[in-house]
Amino acid sequence: MKKLILASVSALALLGVAACSESGTDKTTTQSTNPPANEQPMKPAAPSTSKPVEPAPATPPAAPSK
């Protein structure tokens, strides 16, 4: 029982330290940036001129053996 109480107190203390840490000194942002103007967007791949592969012809089911 003592271990459970000690673990709970430790977890609360850790959360308290994390919540009270100084977060005002960080100058980074999570906003996305725009790509440079000299980069062109990707073009779609050219469609292939080869004929698509056709599936193999279906084989008739085997006759049931008697």
Secondary structure, 3 states (H helix, E strand, C coil): CHHHHHHHHHHHHHHHHHHCCCCCCCCCCCCCCCCCCCCCCCCCCCCCCCCCCCCCCCCCCCCCCC
